[in-house]
Amino acid sequence: MKVLSLVGARPQIIKEAVLHEAFKVRGVQEVLVHSGQHYDYNMSDVFFEVLNIREPDHNLNVGSGKHGEMTGKIMIEFEKIVEKERPDMIVVYGDTNTTLAGAIVGAKLKIPVAHVEAGVRQHPKDMPEEINRVLTDHVSKLLFCPSQLAVENLKKEGITDGVHFVGDVMYDLYRKMEKHFKYDCLESLNLRENEYIVLTLHRDFNVDRKEILEKILSALAKVAEKFKVVFPIHPRTRNRVKEFSLQDHLKNMIVVEPLDYLNLMGLVKKCHKVITDSGGLQKEAYFAGKRAIVLMPDTGWRELVEVGWNKLASADELLDLILEDEEVPYPANLYGDGDSAERIVEIIASFRS
């Protein structure tokens, strides 16, 4: 069996690498295609070292552009590769323009499409990622859901055939990387376990308007009076803080440069709570057994909110939620058992159209 995996952004590269090992074990031939949507292969990166991430077999070199332009270019170039390789299945990941382009090409050429991370839904419905997710799911033959809620989301849209709850490939990654986590920051920043908050903040709707960013940072400054707040600051956020002259709000926080995955996960694993507007970190906090306050009006990982583990919050609620000492039982196995790659490959290998 031959599968064609199409990636175009860093998270997709990492998910594919986790699956690649399972494909090799199962004896499935996998051809890797990179769209070039975000070409950031950095061979010194820790993921590349630990996961043995390989160079793609084909690079479409599409680059950036407007949504329609980018999607169209990827479709044109990817179709040529598909016709040359003649795969039995096309695998796409996540919610980018690359994802949608690959799914449309597969559907048009009558080649089964498998969507890894299917069924994730989030408001607002008109954001590009949400459009990509919904359209990809509606043309895919195999839909690999990271949670039971994702399965229910698809059911509400009338999609039940080929739907599988397999767990989250990112949990596979977390377990694989856990033994490599680094804890040097705790000593260098004089931190004690369970006595500090990890903060990340970078979304445009939180940082690009002065009145909103000021309100958030003012609330965070009050949190910093009660707990040490470690803030690996995103370049976008640092620039806005300077532009809006909001530096005083940071004076009681421990502001550091952005951290790589291993150091950030080390900090998260030993922290009290996480405050974030990152889609990935709110879920990684759960993997680490830590609760997160999510500075977003909605999240693609609603199951964490529905069980009461994570909380969606505005700036006005931050301090109260940090001080809240309500005991919430850990909701285990929301994203499977860390064997989703094997389960995905097993289903793909046995698929008959």
Secondary structure, DSSP 8 states (H G I E B T S, - for coil): -EEEEEE-SHHHHHHHHHHHHHHHHHT-EEEEEE--TT----TTSHHHHHHT----SEE-------HHHHHHHHHHHHHHHHHHH--SEEEEETTSHHHHHHHHHHHHTT--EEEETTT---S-TTSHHHHHHHHHHHH-SEEEESSHHHHHHHHHTT--TTEEE---HHHHHHHHHGGG---HHHHHTT--TTSEEEE----HHHHSSHHHHHHHHHHHHHHHTTSEEEEE--HHHHHHHHHTT-GGGGTTSEEE----HHHHHHHHHHSSEEEE--HHHHHHHHHTT--EEE-SS--S-HHHHHTTSSEE--GGGHHHHHH--------TTTT-SS-HHHHHHHHHHT---
